[in-house]
């Protein structure tokens, strides 16, 4: 994973397996200035959309039920099915996931 932050006062670049607590602290402090470049990670490139969904949900310390609510009252079971690959992630859902997790929609397609 590669995280990059640039503001008028600060420029930070970090690579590697960063602990979730560090990512959460950076997100809290810098918000939209925080850019994830996980798509460049070779391990991440091998992830299926279902694996990416679970990865980003867990990275954001969100339950399946919480994510379902953010997506517009989608049942927890549907989230589980998408993570298990038994239910496809639609384009509209992929777009919402990209906005929620602040990552490219392509991660979920």
C-alpha positions as CSV (number, residue, x, y, z in Angstrom):
1,X,0.0,0.0,0.0
2,X,1.2,3.5,-0.7
3,X,-0.4,6.5,1.1
4,X,0.3,10.0,0.0
5,X,-0.7,13.3,1.6
6,X,0.0,16.8,0.4
7,X,-1.2,20.0,1.9
8,X,0.3,23.5,1.9
9,X,2.0,22.7,5.2
10,X,2.8,18.9,5.0
11,X,3.8,16.3,2.5
12,X,3.8,12.7,3.6
13,X,4.5,9.5,1.7
14,X,4.3,6.0,3.2
15,X,4.7,2.6,1.7
16,X,4.2,-0.9,3.1
17,X,1.8,-2.7,5.3
18,X,0.6,0.2,7.4
19,X,-1.4,-0.6,10.6
20,X,-5.1,0.3,10.4
21,X,-4.7,2.7,13.4
22,X,-2.2,4.7,11.5
23,X,-4.4,4.9,8.4
24,X,-7.4,5.9,10.6
25,X,-5.4,8.7,12.3
26,X,-4.1,10.0,9.0
27,X,-7.7,9.9,7.5
28,X,-9.0,11.8,10.6
29,X,-6.3,14.4,10.4
30,X,-6.1,15.0,6.7
31,X,-9.4,13.8,5.3
32,X,-9.6,14.1,1.5
33,X,-6.0,15.0,1.2
34,X,-5.2,11.4,2.0
35,X,-4.7,9.4,-1.2
36,X,-4.5,5.6,-1.3
37,X,-2.6,4.0,-4.1
38,X,-3.3,0.4,-3.2
39,X,-4.0,-0.5,-6.8
40,X,-0.2,-0.3,-7.4
41,X,0.3,-3.0,-4.7
42,X,1.1,-6.3,-6.5
43,X,-0.9,-8.3,-3.9
44,X,-3.8,-6.0,-4.3
45,X,-3.8,-6.3,-8.1
46,X,-4.5,-10.0,-7.6
47,X,-7.6,-9.3,-5.5
48,X,-11.0,-10.0,-6.9
49,X,-13.7,-7.3,-6.4
50,X,-15.1,-9.4,-3.6
51,X,-11.8,-9.5,-1.8
52,X,-11.3,-5.7,-2.4
53,X,-14.7,-5.1,-0.8
54,X,-13.9,-7.0,2.3
55,X,-10.4,-5.5,2.4
56,X,-11.6,-1.9,2.4
57,X,-14.5,-2.6,4.7
58,X,-12.2,-4.1,7.3
59,X,-9.6,-1.4,6.7
60,X,-12.2,1.2,7.6
61,X,-13.3,-0.9,10.7
62,X,-16.8,-1.2,9.4
63,X,-19.3,-4.1,9.9
64,X,-21.2,-5.5,7.1
65,X,-24.4,-4.0,8.6
66,X,-22.8,-0.6,8.8
67,X,-21.7,-0.7,5.2
68,X,-25.1,-1.9,4.1
69,X,-26.6,1.2,5.8
70,X,-24.2,3.5,4.1
71,X,-25.0,1.9,0.7
72,X,-28.7,2.6,1.2
73,X,-30.1,0.0,3.5
74,X,-28.6,-3.0,1.7
75,X,-29.1,-6.1,3.9
76,X,-26.0,-7.5,5.7
77,X,-26.5,-10.8,3.9
78,X,-26.1,-9.1,0.5
79,X,-22.8,-7.5,1.7
80,X,-21.7,-11.0,2.8
81,X,-22.7,-12.5,-0.5
82,X,-20.7,-9.8,-2.4
83,X,-17.7,-10.5,-0.2
84,X,-18.0,-14.2,-0.8
85,X,-18.3,-13.7,-4.5
86,X,-21.8,-15.3,-4.7
87,X,-23.4,-11.9,-5.6
88,X,-21.9,-9.6,-8.2
89,X,-21.1,-6.0,-7.3
90,X,-23.2,-3.8,-9.6
91,X,-21.8,-0.7,-11.2
92,X,-23.9,1.6,-9.1
93,X,-22.8,-0.1,-5.9
94,X,-19.2,-0.1,-7.0
95,X,-19.5,3.7,-7.5
96,X,-20.9,4.1,-4.0
97,X,-18.2,1.9,-2.6
98,X,-15.5,4.1,-4.3
99,X,-17.0,7.2,-2.7
100,X,-17.4,5.6,0.7
101,X,-13.8,4.3,0.8
102,X,-12.3,7.1,-1.2
103,X,-10.7,4.7,-3.7
104,X,-11.2,4.2,-7.5
105,X,-14.5,2.4,-8.4
106,X,-12.4,0.0,-10.6
107,X,-11.3,-1.8,-7.4
108,X,-14.8,-3.2,-7.1
109,X,-15.5,-4.2,-10.8
